[in-house]
């Protein structure tokens, strides 16, 4: 990517290579996240069998991490091809830049918080009775979206409360971060809450 494709992209999009470092950052983030995800499988293997709630919550978080990483990888690989194969500067390149940089940032934050939740407190927000403090855990991990392994559910089913989850949080439509109801601006991506979101 760095030695061949960035130079090619620089020529085709009439952009200096220094302005394309967001692509390298995205790929480095993908590599780092794949490495972290690899070790989550080892972590999950050693979770005690009798802690069903913790295991279920872990699988949900892991599924969210997988789906978020796939979104970033899809953008960095497939969507980039449109601009690499173009004959000249493409009008949507600036939007692509914004999208890829945003996905990189959101994915980085989610994985950093995932590692913190697993390593520093061992999912301690899940108590022995199976109740999970979503406002404490899922919110800090970057919210919710599509459950990657079938364990998570999304409350984006339409209607005025489509972004409100069971714990009383609202999910950002831009980055899926679960925010407290008292906020009107997403704590992750700084986007304002939609009008129809409670």
Secondary structure as GFF3:
##gff-version 3
##sequence-region A 1 198
A	DSSP	alpha_helix	5	13	.	.	.	ID=ss1
A	DSSP	three_ten_helix	17	20	.	.	.	ID=ss2
A	DSSP	alpha_helix	21	45	.	.	.	ID=ss3
A	DSSP	alpha_helix	52	74	.	.	.	ID=ss4
A	DSSP	pi_helix	75	79	.	.	.	ID=ss5
A	DSSP	alpha_helix	80	84	.	.	.	ID=ss6
A	DSSP	alpha_helix	93	115	.	.	.	ID=ss7
A	DSSP	pi_helix	116	120	.	.	.	ID=ss8
A	DSSP	alpha_helix	138	141	.	.	.	ID=ss9
A	DSSP	beta_strand	169	171	.	.	.	ID=ss10
A	DSSP	beta_strand	178	180	.	.	.	ID=ss11
###
